[in-house]
Amino acid sequence: MRLPIIKSLTEFIEEKDSDYILETIETLEALTELPSLKDEELDVIGELISNMYGALEVANSTTRYT
């Protein structure tokens, strides 16, 4: 996980809506099914998905405690 990315995504969620992130995750997950993807590309997509889920968790936890 990359904290600057998670922080930026968390701010995006606060300004907009978490639905944008969820839809992006769904799109990226669908892309992982492509047989033409290389391992490096799958790793990058996996890292992006992980960071997005991390941002959602941070956004949800800050919403619960404020």
C-alpha positions, 0 to 999 in steps of 0.5 A: 500500500502506498500512503500518499495514494490512499490519502489522495483517494480518501480525499477524493471519496470525501469530496465526491462519493465512494461509488466512483472508487467501487466502480473503478475497482470492479472495472480493474477486477474485470481487466484482470481476467484478460488472458493477454495481461502480463504478470507485471501488469497484473501486479500493478492492477493488484496494487491499485485495487489494494490501495483503493480498498485501503482508501475505502477502509480509511474513509469508512473508519473516519466517517464512523468516528466523526 
